Amino acid sequence: MAERLRRLKDARGVRKWADQLGLSPSLLSSYLNGGRLPNTETLRAISDRTGVSLDWLLFGEGGEEPAMRGQWRT
């Protein structure tokens, strides 16, 4: 899951993405490094914000999603 989260982060930087998701940068970094797994609420926020499915976040299943093409929801 950490690799998929890193792909979503792209050039936004940890601080900006953490702010957009309502997380601390250190917590987001721990998700990106694989040290912790996001809880259900955080996974839903990432899914809603980026447009990727929970199946893709959790299992890597599914095709290319809008966020993978740089189309974040604001």
N, CA, C and O atoms as CSV, one atom per row, in Angstrom:
chain,resi,resn,atom,element,x,y,z
A,1,MET,N,N,0.821,-1.186,0.000
A,1,MET,CA,C,0.000,0.000,0.000
A,1,MET,C,C,0.871,1.259,0.000
A,1,MET,O,O,0.503,2.255,-0.622
A,2,ALA,N,N,1.991,1.233,0.669
A,2,ALA,CA,C,2.852,2.418,0.745
A,2,ALA,C,C,3.274,2.881,-0.648
A,2,ALA,O,O,3.305,4.081,-0.920
A,3,GLU,N,N,3.597,1.943,-1.523
A,3,GLU,CA,C,3.999,2.311,-2.887
A,3,GLU,C,C,2.858,3.003,-3.627
A,3,GLU,O,O,3.094,3.982,-4.335
A,4,ARG,N,N,1.651,2.525,-3.480
A,4,ARG,CA,C,0.508,3.161,-4.137
A,4,ARG,C,C,0.270,4.566,-3.568
A,4,ARG,O,O,-0.063,5.487,-4.314
A,5,LEU,N,N,0.438,4.728,-2.275
A,5,LEU,CA,C,0.295,6.061,-1.674
A,5,LEU,C,C,1.368,7.011,-2.198
A,5,LEU,O,O,1.089,8.182,-2.459
A,6,ARG,N,N,2.587,6.513,-2.352
A,6,ARG,CA,C,3.666,7.360,-2.888
A,6,ARG,C,C,3.356,7.775,-4.327
A,6,ARG,O,O,3.662,8.898,-4.729
A,7,ARG,N,N,2.756,6.879,-5.098
A,7,ARG,CA,C,2.386,7.223,-6.475
A,7,ARG,C,C,1.341,8.331,-6.496
A,7,ARG,O,O,1.375,9.195,-7.373
A,8,LEU,N,N,0.428,8.317,-5.555
A,8,LEU,CA,C,-0.598,9.361,-5.491
A,8,LEU,C,C,-0.024,10.707,-5.071
A,8,LEU,O,O,-0.470,11.753,-5.543
A,9,LYS,N,N,0.967,10.678,-4.184
A,9,LYS,CA,C,1.545,11.920,-3.661
A,9,LYS,C,C,2.201,12.728,-4.768
A,9,LYS,O,O,2.091,13.954,-4.765
A,10,ASP,N,N,2.858,12.109,-5.685
A,10,ASP,CA,C,3.631,12.698,-6.769
A,10,ASP,C,C,4.370,13.955,-6.339
A,10,ASP,O,O,5.133,13.905,-5.374
A,11,ALA,N,N,4.179,15.059,-7.004
A,11,ALA,CA,C,4.981,16.260,-6.740
A,11,ALA,C,C,4.379,17.176,-5.680
A,11,ALA,O,O,4.905,18.265,-5.453
A,12,ARG,N,N,3.315,16.778,-5.039
A,12,ARG,CA,C,2.654,17.658,-4.082
A,12,ARG,C,C,3.478,17.891,-2.821
A,12,ARG,O,O,3.362,18.940,-2.188
A,13,GLY,N,N,4.282,16.950,-2.466
A,13,GLY,CA,C,5.032,17.049,-1.227
A,13,GLY,C,C,4.205,16.579,-0.050
A,13,GLY,O,O,2.978,16.681,-0.056
A,14,VAL,N,N,4.876,16.071,0.947
A,14,VAL,CA,C,4.197,15.490,2.104
A,14,VAL,C,C,3.379,16.533,2.852
A,14,VAL,O,O,2.227,16.278,3.202
A,15,ARG,N,N,3.947,17.684,3.098
A,15,ARG,CA,C,3.240,18.699,3.896
A,15,ARG,C,C,1.942,19.140,3.219
A,15,ARG,O,O,0.899,19.212,3.869
A,16,LYS,N,N,1.999,19.432,1.925
A,16,LYS,CA,C,0.798,19.894,1.220
A,16,LYS,C,C,-0.264,18.797,1.181
A,16,LYS,O,O,-1.443,19.058,1.421
A,17,TRP,N,N,0.157,17.573,0.879
A,17,TRP,CA,C,-0.809,16.475,0.806
A,17,TRP,C,C,-1.400,16.200,2.184
A,17,TRP,O,O,-2.601,15.956,2.302
A,18,ALA,N,N,-0.577,16.235,3.220
A,18,ALA,CA,C,-1.072,16.025,4.587
A,18,ALA,C,C,-2.116,17.085,4.936
A,18,ALA,O,O,-3.157,16.766,5.511
A,19,ASP,N,N,-1.842,18.340,4.594
A,19,ASP,CA,C,-2.810,19.417,4.847
A,19,ASP,C,C,-4.122,19.153,4.122
A,19,ASP,O,O,-5.197,19.342,4.690
A,20,GLN,N,N,-4.038,18.720,2.876
A,20,GLN,CA,C,-5.238,18.444,2.087
A,20,GLN,C,C,-6.064,17.307,2.681
A,20,GLN,O,O,-7.289,17.293,2.559
A,21,LEU,N,N,-5.396,16.363,3.320
A,21,LEU,CA,C,-6.086,15.209,3.902
A,21,LEU,C,C,-6.429,15.402,5.372
A,21,LEU,O,O,-7.113,14.566,5.962
A,22,GLY,N,N,-5.959,16.505,5.975
A,22,GLY,CA,C,-6.224,16.743,7.387
A,22,GLY,C,C,-5.395,15.865,8.306
A,22,GLY,O,O,-5.842,15.493,9.391
A,23,LEU,N,N,-4.179,15.534,7.868
A,23,LEU,CA,C,-3.268,14.686,8.647
A,23,LEU,C,C,-2.016,15.473,9.002
A,23,LEU,O,O,-1.711,16.485,8.372
A,24,SER,N,N,-1.297,15.007,10.007
A,24,SER,CA,C,0.008,15.602,10.287
A,24,SER,C,C,1.004,15.055,9.258
A,24,SER,O,O,0.872,13.913,8.816
A,25,PRO,N,N,1.995,15.862,8.877
A,25,PRO,CA,C,3.003,15.373,7.941
A,25,PRO,C,C,3.725,14.124,8.447
A,25,PRO,O,O,4.062,13.245,7.653
A,26,SER,N,N,3.967,14.034,9.751
A,26,SER,CA,C,4.673,12.855,10.272
A,26,SER,C,C,3.820,11.596,10.148
A,26,SER,O,O,4.347,10.520,9.861
A,27,LEU,N,N,2.513,11.716,10.360
A,27,LEU,CA,C,1.638,10.553,10.205
A,27,LEU,C,C,1.580,10.126,8.744
A,27,LEU,O,O,1.676,8.936,8.444
A,28,LEU,N,N,1.423,11.081,7.835
A,28,LEU,CA,C,1.409,10.738,6.415
A,28,LEU,C,C,2.727,10.098,6.004
A,28,LEU,O,O,2.732,9.133,5.240
A,29,SER,N,N,3.836,10.618,6.496
A,29,SER,CA,C,5.143,10.024,6.187
A,29,SER,C,C,5.216,8.576,6.640
A,29,SER,O,O,5.793,7.737,5.949
A,30,SER,N,N,4.637,8.278,7.792
A,30,SER,CA,C,4.669,6.889,8.273
A,30,SER,C,C,3.838,5.980,7.371
A,30,SER,O,O,4.169,4.806,7.207
A,31,TYR,N,N,2.762,6.509,6.783
A,31,TYR,CA,C,1.993,5.726,5.810
A,31,TYR,C,C,2.808,5.514,4.537
A,31,TYR,O,O,2.840,4.413,3.987
A,32,LEU,N,N,3.464,6.575,4.077
A,32,LEU,CA,C,4.239,6.507,2.839
A,32,LEU,C,C,5.445,5.586,2.959
A,32,LEU,O,O,5.859,4.969,1.977
A,33,ASN,N,N,6.007,5.494,4.154
A,33,ASN,CA,C,7.174,4.638,4.379
A,33,ASN,C,C,6.800,3.217,4.760
A,33,ASN,O,O,7.675,2.364,4.911
A,34,GLY,N,N,5.513,2.954,4.918
A,34,GLY,CA,C,5.065,1.613,5.271
A,34,GLY,C,C,5.161,1.301,6.746
A,34,GLY,O,O,4.982,0.149,7.142
A,35,GLY,N,N,5.440,2.301,7.575
A,35,GLY,CA,C,5.553,2.077,9.011
A,35,GLY,C,C,4.211,1.878,9.695
A,35,GLY,O,O,4.125,1.204,10.722
A,36,ARG,N,N,3.164,2.465,9.125
A,36,ARG,CA,C,1.805,2.336,9.659
A,36,ARG,C,C,0.841,2.204,8.498
A,36,ARG,O,O,1.145,2.599,7.373
A,37,LEU,N,N,-0.317,1.646,8.780
A,37,LEU,CA,C,-1.388,1.566,7.792
A,37,LEU,C,C,-2.468,2.580,8.154
A,37,LEU,O,O,-2.792,2.746,9.330
A,38,PRO,N,N,-3.026,3.256,7.157
A,38,PRO,CA,C,-4.101,4.210,7.434
A,38,PRO,C,C,-5.341,3.497,7.969
A,38,PRO,O,O,-5.610,2.349,7.614
A,39,ASN,N,N,-6.086,4.185,8.823
A,39,ASN,CA,C,-7.343,3.616,9.304
A,39,ASN,C,C,-8.415,3.798,8.226
A,39,ASN,O,O,-8.171,4.414,7.188
A,40,THR,N,N,-9.591,3.257,8.487
A,40,THR,CA,C,-10.676,3.283,7.510
A,40,THR,C,C,-11.059,4.706,7.119
A,40,THR,O,O,-11.276,4.989,5.941
A,41,GLU,N,N,-11.141,5.590,8.089
A,41,GLU,CA,C,-11.511,6.984,7.820
A,41,GLU,C,C,-10.495,7.663,6.904
A,41,GLU,O,O,-10.869,8.391,5.985
A,42,THR,N,N,-9.221,7.423,7.156
A,42,THR,CA,C,-8.173,8.019,6.334
A,42,THR,C,C,-8.185,7.434,4.929
A,42,THR,O,O,-8.023,8.164,3.951
A,43,LEU,N,N,-8.376,6.122,4.822
A,43,LEU,CA,C,-8.462,5.502,3.499
A,43,LEU,C,C,-9.612,6.097,2.695
A,43,LEU,O,O,-9.472,6.362,1.501
A,44,ARG,N,N,-10.744,6.304,3.351
A,44,ARG,CA,C,-11.903,6.895,2.667
A,44,ARG,C,C,-11.581,8.324,2.218
A,44,ARG,O,O,-11.947,8.716,1.110
A,45,ALA,N,N,-10.907,9.099,3.058
A,45,ALA,CA,C,-10.537,10.471,2.694
A,45,ALA,C,C,-9.598,10.478,1.490
A,45,ALA,O,O,-9.753,11.300,0.587
A,46,ILE,N,N,-8.636,9.578,1.475
A,46,ILE,CA,C,-7.708,9.486,0.345
A,46,ILE,C,C,-8.472,9.109,-0.917
A,46,ILE,O,O,-8.258,9.701,-1.975
A,47,SER,N,N,-9.355,8.134,-0.809
A,47,SER,CA,C,-10.162,7.700,-1.947
A,47,SER,C,C,-11.033,8.837,-2.466
A,47,SER,O,O,-11.078,9.089,-3.670
A,48,ASP,N,N,-11.717,9.514,-1.569
A,48,ASP,CA,C,-12.597,10.616,-1.967
A,48,ASP,C,C,-11.816,11.761,-2.597
A,48,ASP,O,O,-12.245,12.341,-3.595
A,49,ARG,N,N,-10.682,12.079,-2.019
A,49,ARG,CA,C,-9.890,13.228,-2.471
A,49,ARG,C,C,-9.206,12.972,-3.812
A,49,ARG,O,O,-9.100,13.874,-4.643
A,50,THR,N,N,-8.745,11.742,-4.019
A,50,THR,CA,C,-7.968,11.429,-5.217
A,50,THR,C,C,-8.783,10.782,-6.321
A,50,THR,O,O,-8.376,10.801,-7.483
A,51,GLY,N,N,-9.931,10.207,-5.975
A,51,GLY,CA,C,-10.743,9.527,-6.974
A,51,GLY,C,C,-10.342,8.089,-7.221
A,51,GLY,O,O,-10.907,7.439,-8.100
A,52,VAL,N,N,-9.383,7.574,-6.471
A,52,VAL,CA,C,-9.019,6.166,-6.637
A,52,VAL,C,C,-9.953,5.306,-5.797
A,52,VAL,O,O,-10.500,5.761,-4.792
A,53,SER,N,N,-10.128,4.068,-6.217
A,53,SER,CA,C,-11.010,3.172,-5.475
A,53,SER,C,C,-10.297,2.623,-4.245
A,53,SER,O,O,-9.068,2.574,-4.185
A,54,LEU,N,N,-11.088,2.220,-3.283
A,54,LEU,CA,C,-10.517,1.559,-2.105
A,54,LEU,C,C,-9.858,0.246,-2.501
A,54,LEU,O,O,-8.855,-0.139,-1.900
A,55,ASP,N,N,-10.399,-0.453,-3.503
A,55,ASP,CA,C,-9.772,-1.693,-3.977
A,55,ASP,C,C,-8.362,-1.430,-4.481
A,55,ASP,O,O,-7.454,-2.225,-4.237
A,56,TRP,N,N,-8.175,-0.316,-5.184
A,56,TRP,CA,C,-6.837,-0.006,-5.677
A,56,TRP,C,C,-5.906,0.340,-4.520
A,56,TRP,O,O,-4.764,-0.119,-4.476
A,57,LEU,N,N,-6.394,1.144,-3.591
A,57,LEU,CA,C,-5.560,1.507,-2.442
A,57,LEU,C,C,-5.141,0.276,-1.649
A,57,LEU,O,O,-3.972,0.121,-1.296
A,58,LEU,N,N,-6.097,-0.589,-1.376
A,58,LEU,CA,C,-5.833,-1.737,-0.515
A,58,LEU,C,C,-5.115,-2.881,-1.222
A,58,LEU,O,O,-4.223,-3.509,-0.653
A,59,PHE,N,N,-5.513,-3.147,-2.474
A,59,PHE,CA,C,-5.043,-4.365,-3.134
A,59,PHE,C,C,-4.318,-4.140,-4.456
A,59,PHE,O,O,-3.774,-5.083,-5.032
A,60,GLY,N,N,-4.306,-2.897,-4.944
A,60,GLY,CA,C,-3.669,-2.624,-6.227
A,60,GLY,C,C,-4.476,-3.121,-7.406
A,60,GLY,O,O,-3.940,-3.273,-8.504
A,61,GLU,N,N,-5.755,-3.376,-7.198
A,61,GLU,CA,C,-6.610,-3.907,-8.260
A,61,GLU,C,C,-7.376,-2.783,-8.928
A,61,GLU,O,O,-7.782,-1.819,-8.279
A,62,GLY,N,N,-7.569,-2.914,-10.225
A,62,GLY,CA,C,-8.319,-1.918,-10.982
A,62,GLY,C,C,-7.412,-1.192,-11.950
A,62,GLY,O,O,-6.187,-1.297,-11.880
A,63,GLY,N,N,-8.028,-0.460,-12.849
A,63,GLY,CA,C,-7.274,0.253,-13.866
A,63,GLY,C,C,-6.784,1.599,-13.385
A,63,GLY,O,O,-6.876,1.939,-12.206
A,64,GLU,N,N,-6.263,2.351,-14.330
A,64,GLU,CA,C,-5.766,3.696,-14.018
A,64,GLU,C,C,-6.929,4.571,-13.587
A,64,GLU,O,O,-7.989,4.585,-14.214
A,65,GLU,N,N,-6.711,5.285,-12.525
A,65,GLU,CA,C,-7.749,6.133,-11.951
A,65,GLU,C,C,-7.437,7.599,-12.239
A,65,GLU,O,O,-6.311,7.922,-12.615
A,66,PRO,N,N,-8.428,8.505,-12.068
A,66,PRO,CA,C,-8.191,9.930,-12.334
A,66,PRO,C,C,-6.975,10.502,-11.624
A,66,PRO,O,O,-6.222,11.271,-12.220
A,67,ALA,N,N,-6.770,10.145,-10.372
A,67,ALA,CA,C,-5.647,10.713,-9.613
A,67,ALA,C,C,-4.303,10.296,-10.185
A,67,ALA,O,O,-3.318,11.023,-10.056
A,68,MET,N,N,-4.257,9.138,-10.811
A,68,MET,CA,C,-2.998,8.681,-11.379
A,68,MET,C,C,-2.644,9.505,-12.619
A,68,MET,O,O,-1.507,9.470,-13.089
A,69,ARG,N,N,-3.608,10.235,-13.139
A,69,ARG,CA,C,-3.370,11.123,-14.271
A,69,ARG,C,C,-3.269,12.572,-13.815
A,69,ARG,O,O,-3.304,13.484,-14.641
A,70,GLY,N,N,-3.144,12.795,-12.507
A,70,GLY,CA,C,-2.960,14.137,-11.965
A,70,GLY,C,C,-4.237,14.935,-11.801
A,70,GLY,O,O,-4.182,16.163,-11.744
A,71,GLN,N,N,-5.375,14.285,-11.723
A,71,GLN,CA,C,-6.649,14.989,-11.626
A,71,GLN,C,C,-7.228,14.865,-10.228
A,71,GLN,O,O,-8.217,14.162,-10.023
A,72,TRP,N,N,-6.626,15.535,-9.278
A,72,TRP,CA,C,-7.108,15.510,-7.890
A,72,TRP,C,C,-8.382,16.296,-7.767
A,72,TRP,O,O,-8.587,17.285,-8.472
A,73,ARG,N,N,-9.234,15.862,-6.877
A,73,ARG,CA,C,-10.458,16.603,-6.576
A,73,ARG,C,C,-10.146,17.663,-5.538
A,73,ARG,O,O,-9.455,17.395,-4.555
A,74,THR,N,N,-10.648,18.850,-5.754
A,74,THR,CA,C,-10.382,19.935,-4.810
A,74,THR,C,C,-11.614,20.304,-4.037
A,74,THR,O,O,-11.569,21.202,-3.196
